[in-house]
Amino acid sequence: MSFRKCLVASSLFALALANATPILAQDTAAVAPADEAADDSGLGVITVTAQKRSENLQETPISISVLGSADLTNRHVQSLLDLGDGAIPSLRIAPFYSRPSALVVNVRGVGVLSDSNQPARDQGVGVYIDGVYFGRAQGLGAALFDVANIEVLKGPQGTLFGRNTEGGAVNIVTRRPSGEFRMNSTFGLGNYGSYKAETHIDLPEFANLSFKIDAIVSHRDGFVKNPLAGASDFNAYDKHGVHGEVLWKPTSNVSAAVSYDNSYDATTTLYMQLISPGTGLAATATAPAIAPNKLAAIGPLQPRRASRAIVGSPEQPSIGKTQGGRLNLDWEVARDVTLKSITSYRTLKQSQYDNGGASPTLQTPITAANPTGSFTGLAFSRYSLAKFTQNQFSQEVQAVGDLERVKFAVGALYYRENVSDNAQTVNTNQFTDAAGTTYILRTYDLNSLILDRASHIRTTSIGAYGQATYTPPLAGDRLHLTVGGRWTRDEKKGHLLTVNGAVPVVPVNGVNVTGPVVLDAAWSRVDPMINLAIDASDDIHLYGKWSTGYRSGGANTRSLTLAKFDPETISMFEIGAKTEFWDRRARFNVAAYAGNYKSIQLDFFGLYEDVVNGVRVTTTRTTSDTVNAPGTGKLKGVEAEFTLAPVRGLTLSASYAYNSVKIPATVNPFPQTGGVFISTPIPIYQVYTPKHSASGSIDYELPFSSFTLRAHLDGNYDSGYYANYSDVTYDPVTRAVRYAQPKGEKALVFNGRVAVADIDLGTSDARLTVALWARNLFNEQHLFYKTGAPNTGISGFFNDPRTFGIEANIKM
């Protein structure tokens, strides 16, 4: 029997077991620090670990947003990608272009890596799971295992979290073994052929050992049908995984935890729709005309969300396989001092099969060489293929103390990763008539396609940090001064092995040299931090903070020369207030920030041209360079969160973020239309960053004698964002803008859930919950990713349609 069938069967078995079998041990509430409880005592305490120790969110002088396990359940979050609708306004998560196999993550508009398929580049927001840094954007879309909290730390976290946290950090905390028998199993069905089964089992402690096992299966068919028989549909997924952890506590002050996880994440790419055709641009006195495009007769434009692709194209799942182990050692050497060690090794293998962009290619320019716009023989539907492998080892040691007037955390980290990638492309379809009515599949062999690029990079990073908070004997111990700093050294070594199917040829001192292009670079820096916090009262906490962070330098493997770039840096001032009032039935937290953004890493894309039989032709290869923007960019913003429990059982929440990022104008290293270089710096747009975003939710629960009725509704808004840093064409003489980058559309998406919960099954502490859920409840549609121009046509990706389902959960 397959793993998937076993898990589904075990979930169903758990439902039956609750009605037939006595419980081995009394169940206690699972730890979920961030879940609010609107009862007679007011809002619940939210516990976070942002400063390497467990603390009350309200007393932690950092801008943090937290989603607990109940929040994730209410929003039907299966993976980090489901947070892309804006549950936390300052956090933006999106697929890398059309590929859910790799994620773009940014906080406050900082840290965007718009091209995740590169081994010598890093994101600027660190993602951590149980204290382990995940070095690649690939693998982040895998299913989540029994999450207690997702903490989003906003602003530079360069002191305690280190490299690649200039925008912030996403700190995911899972539940640890409890040492008591517990079982939490869920089985659900939904539209688009979706189903989910997961189980989490804690076993009783034996010989000072506690065991916990997590397993999950999640599947959904595609949102967009592919007309090609035998090919996969677009935007589908198939995820499964298993996680196990053993906790050993030989004495009250020593513990060791060993865990292993293995995940499989198969996804198909999003489907790009052609919204408007290329209309061209008329000539001016100083600029040539840009030819209009003629649409193929095979299908219409698709300005609304499509359920079926216009043409059938080869498509298969992109498969990600991740696995890893972790060893945690904790030793409380004194009552107030604990030594910690976190050791981890992880591997990742990710394939990519992306053919979701056929629709924008169903047009051809009307030129002097093709005055009728004939489609005969035109190849289209670019299939982008890539393989990505990575392994990483990390070792961190910490000493965390809480003395009479000083709290401190000091530590050191060693990190090494090896990453290899390659890429191939081919146009899979070809028109057979002039009007573009019929087409055939071209004959090609994936195994014999040339490699557009191939590279291997090793990264080594070492760092040491320290942070201390001093509470002087003044003002009733209400003043807290925190200072900290971190030294880091990053080293990247490797080679660009292949460019367009051949060993690279690179000019060196005027001479063309054939051979792998070498990367050998290192950078060192210190990131300081200072924070002054004041407890104005027991319920009002104020703070002011200055901190710095950076994103590591590297090299662009899509470049023809493995072009190197330097680290980008952030220096940010932040002030904030955390307040509770009305007998702790209301909570209002607000933060404002401003900062400098330097050496910003920007991507520019161009077409690679080659000479075939003496004729210059454009190939399917994507070529890009990354440059550091000149001068200093500016950051500013405001974040606010409000939670209210006006009556027993009712909780209202609202949050808002204003994020502004100004990037200096930068020269595009690639030529414009007609091969003309523009030496004038051009405007740059910050990507994946809506200026305004907000989220609100209503939660209500009504207890009855043998069950509880629970209802949840949330709404999420953003004002739209750009998908590319710059896609602007200029008049080569006057430098006037001829067309500018289109912006994604505004969004307002609602999610909901209604549950009959905690149904008494007549056995000791066994409870059943049956729920109906919906994401994008009102089937709102918007182009979250929009690209193109009048001469090429406007195209983009729509958000997901409405999904809904039913699920049953049993807890014992």
C-alpha positions in Angstrom: 0.0 0.0 0.0 1.3 3.5 -0.9 2.3 6.1 1.7 -0.6 8.2 0.6 -3.2 5.5 1.0 -1.7 4.5 4.4 -2.1 8.0 5.7 -5.7 8.4 4.5 -6.5 5.1 6.0 -4.9 6.0 9.3 -6.9 9.3 9.5 -10.1 7.4 8.9 -9.0 4.8 11.5 -8.4 7.6 14.0 -12.0 8.7 13.7 -13.3 5.2 14.4 -10.7 4.7 17.2 -12.1 7.6 19.2 -15.5 5.8 19.5 -14.1 2.4 20.5 -10.8 2.7 22.4 -10.1 4.2 25.9 -7.4 6.9 26.0 -4.0 5.9 27.3 -3.4 9.3 29.0 -5.2 12.5 29.8 -4.8 15.0 26.9 -3.6 18.5 27.7 -4.0 21.5 25.4 -1.4 21.6 22.6 1.0 24.5 22.9 -0.2 27.2 20.5 1.1 30.5 22.0 -0.4 32.8 19.4 -4.0 31.6 19.5 -6.2 34.2 21.1 -8.8 33.3 23.6 -11.7 35.8 24.2 -12.9 34.7 27.6 -13.5 36.5 30.9 -9.8 37.0 31.4 -9.4 39.0 28.2 -7.0 38.4 25.4 -4.5 35.5 25.8 -0.7 36.0 26.1 1.3 35.5 22.9 4.7 33.9 23.4 7.5 34.5 20.9 11.1 33.4 20.6 12.4 36.4 18.5 15.3 37.1 21.0 16.4 33.5 21.5 14.2 33.0 24.5 10.5 32.7 25.2 8.9 36.1 25.9 5.6 37.9 25.9 5.0 39.5 22.5 3.8 42.7 24.2 7.0 43.0 26.2 9.3 42.3 23.2 10.5 45.6 21.7 10.4 44.5 18.1 7.8 44.8 15.4 6.5 41.2 15.2 3.3 39.6 13.7 2.3 36.1 14.8 0.0 33.5 13.3 -0.8 30.6 15.6 -2.1 27.2 14.7 -5.7 28.2 14.9 -5.0 31.1 12.5 -3.5 28.7 10.0 -6.4 26.3 10.3 -9.0 29.1 9.9 -7.3 30.3 6.7 -6.7 26.8 5.4 -3.0 27.4 5.1 -1.3 24.3 3.5 2.1 25.9 2.8 3.8 29.3 3.1 2.5 30.2 -0.4 -1.1 30.4 1.1 0.1 33.4 3.1 0.4 35.3 -0.2 -3.1 36.7 0.1 -1.8 39.1 2.8 -2.6 37.6 6.2 0.3 39.7 7.5 0.3 42.9 5.5 4.1 43.7 5.6 4.9 40.1 4.5 4.6 39.4 0.8 5.0 35.8 -0.5 4.5 34.9 -4.1 5.7 32.2 -6.6 8.9 32.9 -8.5 7.4 33.9 -11.8 5.0 31.1 -12.7 6.7 28.5 -10.5 5.3 27.6 -7.1 8.3 25.4 -6.6 10.3 28.4 -5.4 9.0 31.4 -3.4 9.7 35.1 -3.4 9.6 36.4 0.2 9.9 40.0 1.3 9.1 42.1 4.4 8.6 45.8 4.2 9.5 45.7 0.5 13.0 44.6 1.3 14.7 41.3 0.5 13.1 40.5 -2.8 15.0 37.9 -4.9 13.1 38.1 -8.2 15.1 35.3 -9.8 15.3 32.3 -7.4 16.9 29.9 -9.9 20.4 31.0 -9.1 22.9 29.3 -6.8 25.1 32.3 -6.1 22.3 34.6 -4.9 20.3 34.9 -1.7 17.0 36.2 -0.5 17.0 39.1 2.0 14.4 37.6 4.4 15.6 34.6 6.3 13.3 31.6 6.8 13.9 29.5 9.9 12.2 26.3 11.0 12.9 25.4 14.6 16.1 27.5 14.6 17.5 26.1 11.3 18.1 28.6 8.4 16.7 27.4 5.1 19.1 28.7 2.5 17.1 28.3 -0.7 13.8 29.6 -2.1 13.2 26.1 -3.5 11.5 23.8 -1.0 9.8 26.5 0.9 6.4 25.6 -0.7 6.4 22.1 0.9 3.6 21.2 3.3 4.0 22.5 6.9 4.3 20.1 9.8 2.3 20.8 13.0 3.1 24.5 13.3 2.6 26.1 16.7 3.6 29.7 15.5 4.8 31.6 12.5 6.6 34.7 13.8 7.3 37.4 11.3 10.1 39.7 12.5 10.0 43.0 10.6 13.0 45.1 9.9 16.7 44.2 9.9 17.6 41.2 12.1 21.3 41.3 11.5 22.3 40.8 15.1 20.6 37.7 16.3 19.7 36.1 12.9 22.6 37.3 10.8 23.1 37.1 7.1 20.2 37.6 4.6 17.8 39.1 7.1 17.9 42.7 6.0 14.2 42.8 5.5 13.3 40.6 8.4 12.9 36.9 9.3 10.1 34.3 9.2 10.6 32.1 12.3 8.5 28.9 12.1 8.1 27.0 15.4 6.7 23.5 15.4 5.3 21.5 18.3 7.8 19.4 20.2 7.2 15.9 21.7 5.1 16.3 24.9 5.8 12.9 26.5 2.0 12.3 26.8 -0.2 10.3 24.5 -1.9 12.7 22.0 -3.4 12.2 18.5 -4.5 15.0 16.2 -5.7 13.7 12.8 -7.5 15.5 9.9 -9.1 14.3 6.7 -10.7 16.6 4.1 -12.1 16.9 0.6 -12.6 19.9 -1.6 -13.3 21.1 -5.1 -10.7 20.8 -7.9 -10.3 17.2 -6.8 -8.5 18.3 -3.6 -8.0 16.1 -0.6 -5.9 16.3 2.6 -5.0 13.9 5.3 -2.6 14.6 8.2 -1.9 13.1 11.5 0.2 14.1 14.5 0.9 11.5 17.2 2.7 11.9 20.5 3.6 8.8 22.4 4.0 8.5 26.2 7.4 9.1 27.7 9.4 6.0 28.2 12.9 5.8 29.8 13.2 9.6 29.6 12.4 9.4 25.8 9.4 11.1 24.2 8.4 10.5 20.6 6.4 12.5 18.1 5.4 11.6 14.5 3.8 13.9 11.9 2.6 12.9 8.4 0.7 14.8 5.8 -0.7 14.3 2.3 -2.2 17.1 0.3 -3.4 17.2 -3.3 -5.2 19.4 -5.7 -5.9 19.2 -9.5 -5.1 22.0 -11.8 -7.0 25.3 -12.0 -6.5 25.6 -15.8 -7.1 22.7 -18.2 -4.4 21.8 -20.6 -5.9 20.8 -24.0 -2.9 18.5 -24.8 -3.9 14.9 -24.0 -1.6 13.3 -21.5 -0.1 16.6 -20.3 -0.5 18.0 -16.8 -3.0 20.8 -16.1 -1.7 24.1 -14.8 -1.4 25.1 -11.1 -1.8 21.8 -9.5 0.0 20.3 -6.6 0.7 17.0 -4.9 2.5 17.2 -1.5 3.3 14.6 1.1 5.8 14.3 3.9 6.8 12.8 7.2 8.5 14.1 10.2 9.7 12.4 13.4 11.3 13.7 16.5 12.8 12.1 19.7 13.3 14.1 22.8 15.6 12.7 25.5 15.6 14.3 29.0 18.1 12.3 31.2 18.0 15.0 33.9 15.8 18.0 34.6 18.5 20.4 33.2 19.7 18.5 30.1 17.8 17.6 27.0 18.6 16.4 23.5 16.2 16.3 20.5 16.8 14.6 17.2 14.5 15.1 14.3 14.2 14.0 10.7 11.9 15.2 7.9 11.3 14.2 4.4 9.0 16.1 2.0 7.8 15.7 -1.6 6.3 18.7 -3.4 5.1 18.3 -7.0 3.6 21.4 -8.6 2.7 22.5 -12.1 3.3 26.1 -13.2 0.8 28.9 -13.3 -0.8 29.7 -16.6 0.1 33.1 -18.1 -2.8 34.9 -20.0 -2.5 37.3 -22.8 -4.6 40.3 -21.8 -4.0 42.7 -24.7 -2.0 42.3 -27.9 1.1 44.2 -29.0 -0.1 47.4 -30.7 3.3 48.8 -31.5 4.4 52.4 -31.3 4.4 55.1 -34.0 7.7 56.6 -35.1 8.7 60.0 -33.9 11.3 62.5 -35.2 13.9 60.9 -33.0 12.7 57.3 -32.5 11.9 54.5 -34.8 8.5 52.9 -35.0 7.8 49.7 -33.1 5.9 47.2 -35.2 2.5 46.0 -34.1 1.7 42.4 -33.5 -0.9 40.2 -35.3 -2.8 37.8 -33.1 -3.1 34.1 -34.1 -6.5 33.0 -35.2 -6.5 30.0 -32.9 -7.9 31.7 -29.9 -9.2 35.0 -28.3 -7.6 37.2 -25.7 -8.2 36.1 -22.1 -8.8 39.3 -20.1 -10.6 37.3 -17.4 -9.4 34.3 -15.4 -9.3 31.3 -17.7 -10.3 27.8 -16.9 -8.8 26.3 -20.1 -5.6 27.1 -22.0 -5.9 28.3 -25.6 -3.4 25.7 -26.9 -2.1 22.4 -25.6 1.5 22.3 -24.6 3.8 19.8 -23.0 3.7 20.2 -19.2 4.6 18.0 -16.3 5.0 18.5 -12.6 8.1 20.1 -11.2 9.2 17.9 -8.3 11.0 19.0 -5.2 12.4 16.5 -2.7 13.8 17.8 0.6 15.0 16.0 3.6 17.0 16.9 6.6 18.0 16.1 10.2 18.4 18.3 13.2 20.1 17.8 16.6 19.2 20.2 19.5 21.2 20.1 22.7 20.2 22.2 25.8 22.0 22.3 29.1 20.9 24.6 31.9 24.3 25.0 33.5 22.9 27.3 36.1 19.4 28.4 37.1 19.5 31.4 34.8 22.0 30.4 32.1 21.4 27.8 29.3 23.8 26.6 26.7 22.3 25.5 23.4 23.5 23.8 20.2 21.6 23.4 16.9 23.2 21.1 14.3 21.5 20.5 11.0 22.1 18.9 7.6 19.7 19.2 4.7 19.4 18.3 1.0 17.3 19.5 -1.8 16.6 18.4 -5.3 14.2 20.4 -7.5 13.3 19.9 -11.1 11.5 22.6 -13.2 9.2 22.1 -16.2 7.6 25.4 -17.0 5.4 25.7 -20.2 2.7 28.0 -18.8 3.6 31.0 -21.1 2.3 29.8 -24.4 -0.5 32.4 -24.6 1.6 35.5 -24.9 3.5 34.0 -27.8 0.3 33.6 -30.0 1.2 36.8 -31.9 3.8 37.9 -34.4 5.1 41.3 -35.4 4.1 42.8 -38.8 7.4 43.9 -40.3 9.0 44.6 -43.7 10.2 41.0 -43.7 6.8 39.7 -42.8 4.3 42.3 -44.0 1.2 40.1 -43.6 2.1 38.7 -40.2 2.2 35.1 -41.4 2.4 32.5 -38.7 3.6 29.7 -41.0 6.5 27.9 -39.4 6.5 30.1 -36.3 7.7 28.2 -33.2 6.1 29.2 -29.9 5.4 28.0 -26.4 8.8 28.2 -24.6 9.4 25.2 -22.3 11.8 26.2 -19.5 13.6 23.3 -17.9 16.0 23.4 -15.0 17.5 21.2 -12.3 18.6 22.5 -9.0 20.4 20.6 -6.2 21.6 21.8 -2.9 22.9 20.5 0.4 23.6 22.6 3.5 25.3 22.1 6.9 24.9 24.5 9.8 26.1 24.5 13.4 25.1 27.2 15.9 26.0 27.4 19.6 24.3 29.8 22.0 24.5 30.9 25.6 21.3 32.5 26.8 21.0 34.0 30.3 18.6 35.9 32.4 20.4 37.5 35.4 19.1 40.0 37.9 19.5 43.0 35.7 21.0 41.7 32.5 19.5 39.4 29.9 21.9 38.2 27.3 22.3 36.0 24.2 25.7 35.2 22.7 26.5 32.7 20.0 28.4 31.7 16.9 27.3 30.1 13.6 29.0 28.1 10.8 27.1 27.6 7.6 28.1 25.8 4.4 26.1 25.0 1.3 26.8 23.5 -2.1 24.4 24.4 -5.0 24.4 23.3 -8.6 22.0 24.3 -11.3 21.5 24.0 -15.1 18.8 25.1 -17.5 17.5 24.3 -21.0 14.8 25.8 -23.2 12.9 24.8 -26.3 9.9 26.0 -28.2 7.6 23.0 -28.2 4.9 24.0 -30.6 4.9 25.3 -34.2 2.2 26.9 -36.4 1.5 25.2 -39.8 -0.6 27.9 -41.5 -0.4 31.6 -42.2 -3.4 32.6 -40.1 -2.2 30.8 -36.9 -5.1 28.4 -36.8 -3.4 25.0 -36.6 -0.2 23.9 -34.9 1.9 20.8 -34.3 4.2 19.6 -31.6 7.8 20.0 -32.5 10.0 16.9 -32.3 12.7 17.3 -29.6 14.6 15.2 -27.1 15.0 16.6 -23.6 18.1 14.5 -23.1 19.8 16.0 -26.1 18.9 19.6 -25.7 21.9 21.8 -25.1 22.4 23.4 -21.7 21.8 27.1 -21.8 23.8 27.4 -18.6 25.3 25.3 -15.8 27.1 26.3 -12.6 28.2 25.1 -9.2 28.7 27.4 -6.2 29.9 26.8 -2.6 29.0 29.3 0.1 30.7 29.4 3.5 29.6 31.7 6.2 30.9 32.2 9.8 29.6 34.6 12.3 29.6 35.6 16.0 27.1 37.7 17.8 26.1 39.1 21.2 23.2 41.0 22.6 22.5 42.2 26.1 19.6 44.0 27.8 20.3 46.0 30.9 17.6 47.2 33.3 19.1 49.9 35.5 17.7 50.5 39.1 15.9 53.6 37.9 12.2 54.6 37.5 10.9 51.4 39.1 12.9 49.1 36.7 10.9 50.4 33.7 13.8 51.3 31.5 15.6 48.7 29.3 18.7 49.3 27.2 19.6 46.7 24.6 22.8 46.7 22.6 24.2 44.1 20.3 26.3 43.3 17.3 27.3 40.6 14.9 30.4 39.9 12.8 29.9 37.9 9.7 32.2 36.7 6.9 30.7 35.2 3.7 32.7 33.4 1.0 31.4 32.2 -2.3 33.5 30.1 -4.7 32.4 28.3 -7.8 32.3 28.2 -11.6 30.0 29.0 -14.5 30.5 25.8 -16.5 28.4 26.2 -19.6 26.9 29.0 -21.7 24.7 28.0 -24.6 25.9 24.5 -24.8 29.6 25.3 -24.8 32.4 26.2 -22.4 32.2 29.9 -21.8 34.3 32.3 -23.8 35.1 35.5 -21.8 37.3 38.4 -22.8 40.2 38.9 -20.4 42.5 42.0 -21.0 41.3 42.1 -24.6 41.9 38.4 -25.2 39.1 35.8 -25.5 39.7 33.0 -22.9 37.8 29.7 -23.1 37.1 27.9 -19.9 34.9 27.8 -16.8 34.3 31.3 -15.4 35.6 31.5 -11.8 33.9 33.0 -8.9 36.1 33.6 -5.8 34.8 36.4 -3.6 34.4 37.2 0.1 32.8 39.9 2.2 32.9 40.8 5.9 30.8 43.2 7.9 29.6 44.1 11.4 25.9 44.7 12.1 25.2 46.7 15.3 21.9 47.3 17.0 20.7 49.5 19.9 17.2 49.5 21.4 15.8 51.6 24.2 12.5 50.4 25.7 10.3 52.0 28.4 7.5 50.4 30.3 5.2 53.4 30.6 2.8 51.2 32.6 2.2 47.4 33.0 0.1 47.6 29.7 2.0 50.2 27.7 5.4 49.5 26.3 7.4 51.9 24.1 10.6 51.5 22.2 13.0 53.1 19.8 15.4 50.9 17.8 18.3 51.3 15.3 19.5 48.2 13.5 21.3 47.1 10.4 21.3 44.1 8.1 22.5 42.9 4.8 22.0 40.5 1.9 25.1 38.7 0.8 26.9 39.6 -2.3 27.2 37.0 -5.1 27.1 36.5 -8.8 24.5 36.1 -11.6 24.7 32.7 -13.2 22.4 33.9 -16.0 25.1 36.4 -17.0 27.5 35.4 -19.8 30.4 36.4 -17.5 29.3 35.3 -14.0 29.1 39.0 -13.2 29.8 39.6 -9.5 27.8 42.1 -7.3 28.3 43.4 -3.8 26.1 43.0 -0.7 23.2 45.3 -0.3 22.6 46.9 3.1 19.9 48.4 5.3 20.2 50.9 8.2 16.8 51.5 9.8 15.3 53.5 12.7 12.1 52.3 14.2 9.8 53.5 17.0 6.9 51.5 18.3 4.3 51.2 21.0 2.6 48.0 22.3 -0.5 48.6 24.4 -3.3 46.7 26.1 -6.4 48.3 27.6 -10.0 47.7 28.6 -9.0 45.0 31.1 -6.8 43.5 28.4 -9.7 43.0 26.1 -8.1 45.3 23.6 -4.6 45.4 22.1 -3.1 48.0 19.8 0.5 47.8 18.5 2.0 50.3 16.1 5.4 50.8 14.6 6.9 53.4 12.3 10.3 53.2 10.5 12.6 55.0 8.2 15.9 53.9 6.7 18.6 53.9 4.1 18.9 51.2 1.5 22.3 50.9 -0.2 23.9 48.9 -3.0 20.5 47.5 -4.0 20.8 44.4 -6.1 18.8 44.9 -9.3 18.1 42.5 -12.2 18.1 43.6 -15.9 17.2 41.2 -18.6 18.2 41.0 -22.3 18.0 38.7 -25.3 21.0 36.5 -26.0 21.9 36.7 -29.7 24.0 34.1 -31.5 25.4 33.8 -35.0 24.0 30.8 -36.9 25.3 30.2 -40.5 26.4 33.8 -40.6 23.0 35.2 -39.6 22.4 36.9 -36.2 19.4 35.2 -34.4 17.8 35.5 -31.1 17.8 32.4 -29.0 15.4 31.2 -26.2 18.1 31.7 -23.6 17.3 34.1 -20.8 20.3 36.4 -20.1 20.4 38.8 -17.2 22.9 40.9 -15.2 22.6 42.0 -11.6 24.0 45.4 -10.7 24.2 47.4 -7.5 22.1 50.5 -7.7 24.1 53.7 -7.2 23.5 56.1 -4.4 21.1 55.5 -1.4 17.5 54.3 -1.5 14.9 55.3 1.1 12.6 53.2 3.2 9.7 54.4 5.3 6.5 52.9 6.6 3.9 52.4 9.3 2.4 49.2 10.7 -0.5 48.8 13.0 -2.3 45.8 14.6 -5.5 46.0 16.6 -7.3 43.1 18.4 -10.5 43.5 20.4 -12.5 41.0 22.4 -15.7 43.0 23.2 -17.7 40.1 24.5 -17.1 36.5 25.5 -16.4 34.4 22.4 -16.0 37.3 19.9 -12.6 38.4 18.7 -12.0 41.2 16.1 -8.7 41.8 14.5 -7.3 44.3 12.0 -3.9 45.2 10.7 -2.5 47.7 8.2 0.9 48.4 6.6 2.2 51.3 4.5 5.5 50.4 2.9 7.4 52.8 0.7 10.6 51.9 -1.1 12.5 54.4 -3.3 15.3 53.0 -5.4 17.8 55.3 -7.2 17.6 55.4 -11.0 20.0 53.0 -12.5 21.6 52.5 -16.0 20.3 49.4 -17.8 23.3 47.4 -19.0 21.4 45.9 -21.9 20.5 47.7 -25.2 17.0 49.0 -25.9 15.0 48.2 -29.1 17.2 48.6 -32.1 20.4 47.9 -30.2 20.8 51.4 -28.7 22.3 51.7 -25.3 20.8 54.3 -23.0 23.4 55.8 -20.7 20.9 57.8 -18.8 19.7 56.1 -15.5 16.1 54.9 -15.7 13.4 54.8 -13.0 13.3 51.6 -10.9 10.2 50.1 -9.3 10.3 48.1 -6.2 8.7 44.7 -6.9 6.3 42.5 -4.9 5.6 45.5 -2.6 2.1 47.0 -2.4 2.2 50.5 -0.9 -1.0 49.8 1.1 -2.1 46.5 2.5 -4.5 45.5 5.2 -6.1 42.4 6.8 -9.0 42.0 9.1 -10.8 39.0 10.7 -13.8 38.1 12.8 -13.8 35.0 15.0 -16.7 33.9 17.0 -17.3 30.9 19.2 -20.5 29.8 21.0 -20.2 26.8 23.4 -23.0 24.3 23.9 -23.2 21.4 26.2 -21.6 18.8 24.0 -20.0 20.9 21.2 -18.8 24.4 20.3 -19.8 26.4 17.2 -16.9 28.4 15.7 -17.0 30.8 12.8 -14.2 32.7 11.1 -14.1 35.3 8.3 -11.0 37.3 7.1 -10.5 39.8 4.4 -7.2 40.8 2.8 -6.4 43.9 0.7 -3.4 45.2 -1.2 -3.1 48.1 -3.6 -1.1 46.1 -6.3 2.6 45.9 -7.0 5.1 45.8 -9.8 6.5 42.5 -11.1 9.7 43.8 -12.7 12.2 46.4 -11.6 12.2 48.1 -14.9 10.6 47.5 -18.3 10.8 50.9 -19.8 11.6 51.9 -23.4 13.1 55.4 -24.1 13.5 57.6 -27.1 17.2 57.1 -27.9 17.7 60.9 -28.4 15.3 62.8 -26.2 15.3 60.0 -23.5 11.5 60.5 -23.2 9.6 57.5 -21.8 7.8 55.7 -24.7 6.1 53.1 -22.4 6.4 52.2 -18.8 6.0 49.1 -16.6 2.4 48.0 -15.9 1.4 47.5 -12.3 -0.5 44.6 -10.8 -4.2 45.1 -9.9 -5.7 45.8 -6.5 -6.9 42.8 -4.5 -9.6 42.1 -1.9 -9.8 38.4 -1.0 -11.9 36.8 1.7 -11.5 33.5 3.4 -14.0 31.8 5.7 -14.5 28.7 7.9 -17.5 27.4 10.0 -16.9 24.5 12.4 -18.9 22.4 14.8 -16.1 21.8 17.1 -15.2 19.7 20.2 -18.0 17.2 19.7 -18.0 14.9 22.7 -17.6 11.4 21.4 -18.3 9.7 24.7 -14.8 8.6 25.4 -12.1 10.2 27.6 -11.1 13.6 26.1 -11.8 12.5 22.5 -13.2 15.4 20.5 -14.4 15.6 16.9 -14.5 18.8 14.8 -16.3 19.0 11.4 -15.7 22.2 9.4 -16.6 23.8 6.1 -13.9 26.1 4.7 -13.4 28.4 1.7 -10.5 30.4 0.3 -11.3 33.4 -2.0 -14.9 33.1 -0.8 -16.4 35.5 -3.3 -14.2 34.3 -6.2 -12.5 37.7 -6.7 -10.1 37.9 -9.5 -7.1 40.1 -10.2 -3.8 40.1 -12.0 -1.3 39.9 -9.2 1.6 39.7 -11.7 1.4 41.9 -14.7 4.1 42.4 -17.3 4.7 43.5 -20.9 4.3 46.7 -22.9 2.2 48.1 -25.8 4.6 46.7 -28.4 4.7 43.2 -27.0 1.3 42.9 -25.4 0.2 42.9 -21.7 0.1 39.5 -20.0 0.0 38.2 -16.4 -1.1 35.7 -13.8 -4.4 35.7 -12.1 -4.9 34.9 -8.4 -6.4 31.5 -7.5 -10.1 30.9 -8.0 -12.4 30.1 -5.1 -11.6 26.8 -3.4 -13.7 25.1 -0.7 -14.1 21.9 1.1 -15.1 19.9 4.2 -12.8 18.4 6.8 -13.1 16.3 9.9 -10.6 16.5 12.8 -10.2 14.2 15.8 -8.1 15.0 18.8 -7.4 12.7 21.7 
